[in-house]
C-alpha cells in the first residue's frame, strides 16, 4: 500500500513521498525496507531514522525528519489501525475437519471453520465467520456469536453464551461449576450450580483462564473487557465494560466490578464486594472490602496509593534505623 493512501485511511498528515510502498509493520530495532514503525519521542525517532524503515508514525509536535512521517494524535493507536488495514484476513470458507464430532442439531452460520478433534454437542448455535480450532469442546445449548475465535482446547460448558467478536485463547474454560459447598456436621455438600456464563461483545480472554458459571445467577463479562492469562473468575461475578485485568488475578464469587476498572497482575478479591467504576488497582493487591469509584489503590490489604507509599516509606525508615532506635530505648529504660 502507498503511504499516501495509508495516511488517508488513518486520518494522518503525511510528510514525504506519498508513493512509497508500505508492506508490513515492525518495531524500530527490526525494521526493514517497506516497514512502517512508530516513534513517540525524540529518542525513538532518532533510532527510527537510523533503521531501514520506510515510514514512521509520530506525533504532530515531533520535529521534521529525513524519514517520511505520518503525523497522528496517537501513533500507537494508528499503528494498531494500520496493522488491521495491512493484515486484514480473507473471509473464512466453511470447513469441518473430518475428525470433528458435530451433533446433527448444531446450527451453523456462514463461513464457519471447525478444526481437528473438535467436539460440538447438540443444540449449539454458531454465528457467521466463527473459527473453532483443534481440540475445542462445546457442550450442549451453547451460543457462539459472529466472528468469534476459539483457539485450541477451549472448553465451553453447557449453556454458555458468547456474543459477537469474542476471542478465547488456548485452554480457556468457560462455565465450569463454581466453588460452592455447604458444610454440616462434618459433611460437605455441593451447592447447585444452576446459572451460566455470558460473555458480551468484543471481549478477549487470555490462555488458561477459568470462568465459573453462576450458582443461582449468571456470571457476566462486560463488553470490550480484556482479561489476561491465568485468571480465575468465580461464580456470579459481574464484570463491567472496558475492564482490563492482568495475569493471575483471582476474583471470588459474587463480586461486582464496575466499568473501566484497571487491575494489575496477581490481585486477589474476596467474595461479594463491589469495585466502583474507573478504579485502578496495583499489582499483588488484596481487596477485602467495597471500593468507591475512581479510587487508586495498592497493597495488601489495598489502601489509597498515597497512603500505601507513605507506609512503605515509614517501614523502610524504621528498618534502616532499627538499631539506633533500639539503642535509644535501652538507654532511656
DASUL-V515822 format. One record per backbone hydrogen bond with DSSP energy under -0.5 kcal/mol. CO is the residue of the C=O (numbers start at 1). NH is the residue of the N-H. E is the energy in kcal/mol with one decimal. If there is no record, write none. Layout:
co = <CO/CO>
nh = <NH/NH>
e = <E/E>
This chain:
co = <1/2/3/4/5/6/7/8/12/13/15/17/18/20/24/27/28/31/32/34/34/35/35/36/37/41/42/43/44/45/46/47/47/48/55/56/57/58/59/68/69/70/71/74/75/76/77/78/79/80/81/82/83/85/95/97/100/101/103/106/107/110/112/112/113/114/115/116/118/119/120/121/122/124/125/126/127/127/128/130/131/131/132/133/134/136/137/137/138/139/140/142/143/144/145/146/148/149/149/150/151/152/154/155/155/156/157/160/161/161/162/163/164/166/167/167/168/169/170/172/173/174/176/178/180/182/184/187/187/189/192/196/196/197/198/198/199/200/201/203/204/205/206/207/209/210/210/211/211/214/215/219/220/221/222/223/225/226/227/228/229/231/232/232/233/234/235/237/237/238/239/240/240/241/243/243/244/245/246/247/249/250/250/251/252/253/255/256/256/257/258/259/261/262/263/264/265/267/268/269/270/273/274/274/275/276/277/279/280/281/282/285/285/286/286/286/287/291/292/295/296/297/298/299/303/304/305/306/307/308/309/310/311/312/313/314/315/316/317/319/321/322/323/324/325/326/327/328/329>
nh = <22/6/7/8/9/10/12/11/14/71/69/20/4/3/36/30/31/52/35/23/24/54/55/26/57/45/46/47/48/49/50/50/51/51/37/70/39/72/62/56/15/58/13/78/79/80/81/82/83/84/85/86/87/88/114/100/102/120/106/108/126/129/95/114/132/97/118/135/101/138/103/124/141/107/144/109/109/130/147/113/133/150/115/136/153/119/139/156/121/142/159/125/162/127/148/165/131/151/168/133/154/171/137/157/174/139/160/143/163/199/145/166/202/149/169/205/151/172/208/155/211/157/213/180/191/189/187/184/189/182/194/214/219/161/200/221/163/203/224/167/227/169/209/230/173/212/233/175/176/195/194/198/239/200/225/242/204/245/206/231/248/210/234/251/212/237/254/220/239/257/222/222/243/260/226/245/263/228/249/266/232/252/269/234/255/272/238/258/275/240/261/278/244/281/246/267/284/250/287/252/273/256/276/291/258/279/294/262/297/264/285/268/287/288/301/302/270/276/295/280/305/282/303/286/298/308/309/310/311/312/313/314/315/316/317/318/319/320/321/322/325/326/327/328/329/330/331/332/333>
e = <-3.3/-2.2/-2.4/-1.4/-1.9/-2.1/-3.0/-1.0/-0.6/-2.9/-2.5/-1.1/-1.8/-2.6/-2.0/-0.6/-1.1/-0.9/-2.3/-2.6/-1.6/-2.1/-1.2/-2.2/-2.8/-2.3/-2.4/-1.9/-2.5/-2.3/-1.0/-0.5/-0.7/-0.8/-1.9/-2.3/-2.8/-2.8/-1.0/-2.1/-2.9/-2.3/-2.1/-2.5/-2.3/-1.8/-2.4/-2.6/-2.2/-2.0/-2.0/-3.0/-2.5/-0.7/-2.7/-2.0/-0.6/-3.0/-1.4/-0.6/-3.0/-3.1/-2.6/-0.5/-2.5/-2.3/-1.0/-2.0/-3.1/-3.4/-2.4/-0.7/-1.7/-2.7/-2.9/-1.1/-0.6/-0.7/-3.1/-2.8/-0.5/-3.1/-3.0/-1.3/-1.4/-2.5/-0.6/-2.8/-3.0/-0.9/-1.7/-2.2/-3.0/-2.6/-1.0/-2.8/-2.3/-0.6/-2.5/-2.9/-1.0/-1.4/-2.4/-0.6/-2.8/-2.8/-1.4/-2.4/-0.5/-2.9/-2.2/-0.7/-2.1/-2.5/-0.5/-2.6/-2.9/-1.7/-1.6/-2.5/-2.7/-3.2/-2.5/-1.7/-2.4/-3.7/-1.9/-3.0/-0.6/-3.0/-0.7/-0.9/-2.6/-2.5/-0.6/-2.5/-2.8/-0.8/-2.7/-2.5/-2.7/-2.5/-1.2/-2.2/-2.3/-0.5/-2.7/-3.2/-0.7/-2.1/-3.8/-2.8/-2.9/-2.6/-1.4/-2.1/-1.7/-2.5/-2.5/-0.6/-1.6/-2.3/-0.6/-2.9/-3.1/-1.3/-1.9/-2.3/-0.5/-3.4/-1.7/-0.6/-0.6/-3.0/-3.0/-0.5/-3.0/-2.6/-0.7/-2.2/-2.4/-0.6/-2.3/-2.4/-1.2/-2.0/-2.6/-0.5/-3.0/-2.0/-0.8/-2.2/-2.5/-2.4/-2.7/-0.6/-2.5/-2.7/-3.2/-2.1/-0.6/-2.6/-0.6/-2.9/-2.8/-0.9/-2.2/-2.7/-2.7/-2.3/-1.1/-2.4/-0.5/-0.6/-0.5/-3.0/-2.4/-2.2/-1.2/-2.6/-2.5/-2.8/-2.1/-1.9/-2.3/-2.5/-2.4/-2.0/-2.4/-2.1/-2.3/-2.5/-2.5/-2.3/-2.4/-2.7/-2.4/-2.3/-2.1/-0.8/-2.6/-2.6/-2.4/-2.3/-2.2/-2.2/-2.0/-1.6/-1.0>
